Amino acid sequence: NINIYGNTRTKEKVIRREFPFAEGDPYNEQQLRIAKNNLQKLGFFKKIEINEKEINNQVDLNLEVEEVSTGEFQVGLGIDSYEGATFVTGLREKNIYGVGRELNLQINTSPNNTIYSLGVVEPHIYSRNIDLIYNISYAYRDRSDARSYNLDEFNTSIGFKYDLTNIISHSVTLEYVLKDYEITDSSASDSIKKLEGNNADIILENTINYFDLDSFIRPSIGIYTTFSNIISPATNDDNGYIKNIVTYSKYFPYKKLNVFSFRTKLGNIVSLQNKELD
């Protein structure tokens, strides 16, 4: 048996699906370590303890968890000489209704930088270890004073994320970006003038994540690495590109009470038409 204690919000089925084995299967210590690592990556729990109890040549597993807050809500009001009065609010929740669904909402009402953004991650679609990713956003950027143009931008994307191993995951997203440039002054740069009017971009992004940390929430030791390959073919603009980005993070403890981290990012971008990129 697998007995679960301490989950007041997270549904039991969400926890059980992170085990690579089911009740009645042969006991395997390696799979038990994978289960604990999967639960840590959820980011729902501050404490995860798995105790074994042997009964009549069988092993019961008692899992005790302590949940942490998975939601953040931010609200603010600011006034400055450039943006004017700005109302900013944001909501991020990683475990809606206790089923592991993630929601990201952002609103910025600045007259010069208006943003409305909504992102959803639906876990384990069709009862498979695959997450569905969906994002939609609208932004209006007033650059008439600084760069002599205004920009309306609509963005939508859909993708999938799944595990290749217990420490390596892969995600792929397809993004459609519609931009409308309005030239407000003849002093705008030639590259912006060339984009005047409606422009459509298609972006395909593949990302490999390597996660080998002792905790997803507050890591103290381990490595986290990502590699992203981004391809955008030529659409309205006659210059497509390929971009690669590698991010490396390392955590290590120092005298038990302190944790140091190191992070670096490298990347390159290449034109598909052998032209200069703006």
Rosetta blueprint (number, residue, H / E / L):
1 N L
2 I E
3 N E
4 I E
5 Y E
6 G L
7 N L
8 T L
9 R L
10 T L
11 K L
12 E H
13 K H
14 V H
15 I H
16 R H
17 R L
18 E L
19 F L
20 P L
21 F L
22 A L
23 E L
24 G L
25 D L
26 P L
27 Y L
28 N L
29 E H
30 Q H
31 Q H
32 L H
33 R H
34 I H
35 A H
36 K H
37 N H
38 N H
39 L H
40 Q H
41 K H
42 L H
43 G L
44 F L
45 F E
46 K E
47 K E
48 I E
49 E E
50 I E
51 N E
52 E E
53 K E
54 E E
55 I E
56 N L
57 N L
58 Q E
59 V E
60 D E
61 L E
62 N E
63 L E
64 E E
65 V E
66 E E
67 E E
68 V L
69 S L
70 T L
71 G E
72 E E
73 F E
74 Q E
75 V E
76 G E
77 L E
78 G E
79 I E
80 D E
81 S L
82 Y L
83 E L
84 G E
85 A E
86 T E
87 F E
88 V E
89 T E
90 G E
91 L E
92 R E
93 E E
94 K E
95 N E
96 I E
97 Y L
98 G L
99 V L
100 G L
101 R E
102 E E
103 L E
104 N E
105 L E
106 Q E
107 I E
108 N E
109 T E
110 S E
111 P L
112 N L
113 N E
114 T E
115 I E
116 Y E
117 S E
118 L E
119 G E
120 V E
121 V E
122 E E
123 P L
124 H L
125 I H
126 Y H
127 S H
128 R L
129 N L
130 I E
131 D E
132 L E
133 I E
134 Y E
135 N E
136 I E
137 S E
138 Y E
139 A E
140 Y E
141 R E
142 D E
143 R E
144 S L
145 D L
146 A L
147 R L
148 S L
149 Y E
150 N E
151 L E
152 D E
153 E E
154 F E
155 N E
156 T E
157 S E
158 I E
159 G E
160 F E
161 K E
162 Y E
163 D E
164 L L
165 T L
166 N L
167 I L
168 I E
169 S E
170 H E
171 S E
172 V E
173 T E
174 L E
175 E E
176 Y E
177 V E
178 L E
179 K E
180 D E
181 Y E
182 E E
183 I E
184 T L
185 D L
186 S L
187 S L
188 A L
189 S L
190 D H
191 S H
192 I H
193 K H
194 K H
195 L L
196 E E
197 G E
198 N E
199 N E
200 A E
201 D E
202 I E
203 I E
204 L E
205 E E
206 N E
207 T E
208 I E
209 N E
210 Y E
211 F E
212 D E
213 L E
214 D L
215 S L
216 F L
217 I L
218 R L
219 P L
220 S L
221 I L
222 G E
223 I E
224 Y E
225 T E
226 T E
227 F E
228 S E
229 N E
230 I E
231 I E
232 S E
233 P L
234 A L
235 T L
236 N L
237 D L
238 D L
239 N L
240 G L
241 Y E
242 I E
243 K E
244 N E
245 I E
246 V E
247 T E
248 Y E
249 S E
250 K E
251 Y E
252 F E
253 P E
254 Y E
255 K L
256 K L
257 L L
258 N E
259 V E
260 F E
261 S E
262 F E
263 R E
264 T E
265 K E
266 L E
267 G E
268 N E
269 I E
270 V E
271 S E
272 L L
273 Q L
274 N L
275 K L
276 E L
277 L L
278 D L
